[in-house]
Amino acid sequence: MVYVMEGDRPLLVTPVSIGTSDHPTPTGHFAVTAKDPTKRSGEYGFWVNGNDIRPGGVGSPPGPGYSYVGYPMANWVEFAPGFGFHEGYVWPIPRSHGCIRIHRNASVKFFKLVHIGTPVTIAEGLPEDDTIGRNVLHPSDYKDPDPPAAEMISPSYFDQPRDSELLSAPPPATPPQT
């Protein structure tokens, strides 16, 4: 869980995904060092040659003529070199390469609430887990497929609506004509 607190008052409480045992999330006391709403991974992404888009790591192009486009990590908030909070699927088990994934419905709010220098504590458990975090619902869309690769490599990926508060309100219902 992530708890963004102002004194004893929670400003945001949301579930997250953390790193696996092979790629653990660092624990300890940190501070926010960088923010980037349109960050792309420097290690994991896609190799692109025209309409041919293939997933792959940065160091292994599938052939000549391919260029690398990193996996989108919207609303990046770095707390240690190479580690940060970013938008992504929130699995109920450790699933990331060490970063902390925040659901797209909370990523913008988190990004806006924290600032360079905001203290970050990452631990196996926190006192808030037994109180304010106890009954928080966890997202269930983690098994959804990624968007198409052509969308993932596009700069417009970052223009998609995020957070329910940022979606347009539906138009008011028109009363029936009598």
Legacy VTK file of the C-alpha trace (Angstrom):
# vtk DataFile Version 3.0
C-alpha trace
ASCII
DATASET POLYDATA
POINTS 178 float
0.000 0.000 0.000
1.004 3.591 -0.518
0.007 6.171 2.059
0.442 9.823 1.211
0.021 11.524 4.559
-0.244 15.104 5.769
0.486 14.649 9.450
-2.037 12.039 10.610
-4.424 12.768 7.730
-4.321 10.435 4.699
-4.422 12.305 1.383
-4.184 9.125 -0.708
-4.302 5.449 0.216
-3.923 2.994 -2.649
-2.675 -0.527 -3.303
0.497 -0.993 -5.337
2.615 -3.720 -6.919
6.216 -4.194 -5.839
9.265 -6.009 -7.163
9.729 -9.758 -7.293
12.416 -11.598 -5.321
14.600 -11.548 -8.479
14.044 -7.790 -8.887
13.282 -6.499 -5.374
12.031 -3.058 -4.492
14.600 -1.359 -2.259
13.520 -0.747 1.326
14.553 2.086 3.601
14.230 5.850 3.810
14.424 7.879 0.610
13.192 11.144 -0.881
11.604 11.961 -4.217
14.440 12.964 -6.558
12.708 13.349 -9.939
9.279 13.462 -11.581
8.333 12.884 -15.220
4.742 12.471 -16.437
5.892 10.922 -19.756
8.789 8.685 -18.678
9.702 5.653 -20.745
11.727 2.686 -19.576
15.393 2.627 -20.484
15.486 -1.177 -20.171
12.179 -2.689 -21.302
10.136 -1.750 -24.327
9.732 -2.277 -28.025
11.861 -2.471 -31.147
10.234 -0.625 -34.034
10.896 -0.824 -37.772
8.003 0.774 -39.654
4.873 -1.200 -38.721
6.921 -4.062 -37.246
6.800 -3.619 -33.456
8.431 -6.267 -31.259
8.763 -6.375 -27.472
12.327 -6.557 -26.189
15.062 -5.247 -23.987
17.174 -2.234 -24.845
20.339 -4.186 -25.666
19.001 -6.714 -28.163
17.598 -5.331 -31.425
15.972 -8.010 -33.608
17.863 -6.793 -36.662
19.117 -3.769 -38.584
16.849 -0.760 -38.992
15.052 -1.090 -35.641
14.808 1.716 -33.109
14.053 1.281 -29.426
11.001 2.833 -27.726
10.779 2.294 -23.959
7.700 0.933 -22.234
5.544 3.843 -20.989
5.784 4.522 -17.246
3.343 7.418 -16.888
3.605 9.671 -13.842
7.108 8.577 -12.876
8.218 9.590 -9.367
11.813 8.537 -8.706
12.977 7.778 -5.161
16.293 5.994 -5.882
18.427 5.733 -9.037
16.483 3.509 -11.452
13.562 3.013 -9.041
10.314 4.886 -8.860
6.572 4.879 -8.581
4.741 4.777 -11.909
1.454 3.827 -13.487
0.932 0.132 -14.100
-1.148 -2.900 -13.336
-1.443 -3.595 -9.599
-1.175 -7.335 -9.067
-1.963 -8.930 -5.688
1.548 -10.459 -5.713
5.016 -8.967 -6.330
5.173 -8.480 -10.095
7.417 -5.521 -11.062
11.125 -5.239 -11.855
11.612 -3.315 -8.582
9.535 -0.218 -9.210
6.284 0.463 -7.402
3.301 0.366 -9.730
0.275 2.531 -9.005
-3.063 1.955 -10.714
-3.958 4.434 -13.456
-6.943 5.593 -11.364
-4.552 6.887 -8.677
-1.368 7.726 -10.586
-2.174 11.356 -11.429
-3.288 12.180 -7.900
-0.118 10.605 -6.465
2.016 12.496 -8.996
0.378 15.802 -8.017
0.599 15.201 -4.257
4.331 14.444 -4.015
7.148 16.863 -4.758
10.919 16.751 -5.139
12.201 16.129 -1.617
9.027 14.413 -0.315
10.203 11.748 2.161
9.553 8.119 1.155
9.653 5.145 3.526
9.500 1.684 1.982
9.116 -1.224 4.383
7.680 -4.740 4.594
4.849 -3.251 6.618
3.729 0.078 8.012
1.560 0.962 11.041
-1.161 2.270 8.682
-1.595 -1.236 7.220
-3.611 -2.267 10.292
-5.760 0.877 10.346
-6.453 2.972 7.251
-5.112 0.377 4.803
-6.994 -2.593 6.205
-10.198 -2.335 4.142
-8.924 -0.714 0.933
-10.217 -2.475 -2.162
-7.638 -3.812 -4.594
-8.083 -3.455 -8.349
-8.984 -6.584 -10.286
-8.025 -5.490 -13.804
-4.401 -6.649 -13.494
-4.980 -9.559 -15.892
-6.230 -7.244 -18.649
-4.005 -7.271 -21.717
-1.749 -4.331 -22.435
-3.009 -1.902 -25.045
-1.838 -2.666 -28.602
1.908 -2.140 -29.100
1.269 0.624 -31.654
-0.553 2.558 -28.908
2.173 1.859 -26.332
4.906 3.365 -28.535
2.883 6.420 -29.508
3.476 9.750 -27.729
-0.330 10.026 -27.506
-0.293 7.143 -24.989
0.367 9.760 -22.314
-2.598 11.895 -23.435
-5.186 9.281 -22.411
-7.490 10.211 -19.517
-6.312 8.974 -16.133
-7.978 9.198 -12.741
-11.760 9.296 -12.639
-11.713 12.939 -11.518
-10.128 13.905 -14.827
-12.682 12.205 -17.089
-15.309 14.373 -18.735
-18.678 14.405 -17.065
-21.423 12.820 -19.154
-23.768 15.286 -20.794
-26.931 16.003 -18.831
-29.910 13.866 -19.772
-32.335 15.566 -22.111
-35.873 15.518 -20.739
-38.313 13.707 -23.012
-40.438 15.913 -25.266
-44.166 15.827 -24.502
LINES 1 179
178 0 1 2 3 4 5 6 7 8 9 10 11 12 13 14 15 16 17 18 19 20 21 22 23 24 25 26 27 28 29 30 31 32 33 34 35 36 37 38 39 40 41 42 43 44 45 46 47 48 49 50 51 52 53 54 55 56 57 58 59 60 61 62 63 64 65 66 67 68 69 70 71 72 73 74 75 76 77 78 79 80 81 82 83 84 85 86 87 88 89 90 91 92 93 94 95 96 97 98 99 100 101 102 103 104 105 106 107 108 109 110 111 112 113 114 115 116 117 118 119 120 121 122 123 124 125 126 127 128 129 130 131 132 133 134 135 136 137 138 139 140 141 142 143 144 145 146 147 148 149 150 151 152 153 154 155 156 157 158 159 160 161 162 163 164 165 166 167 168 169 170 171 172 173 174 175 176 177
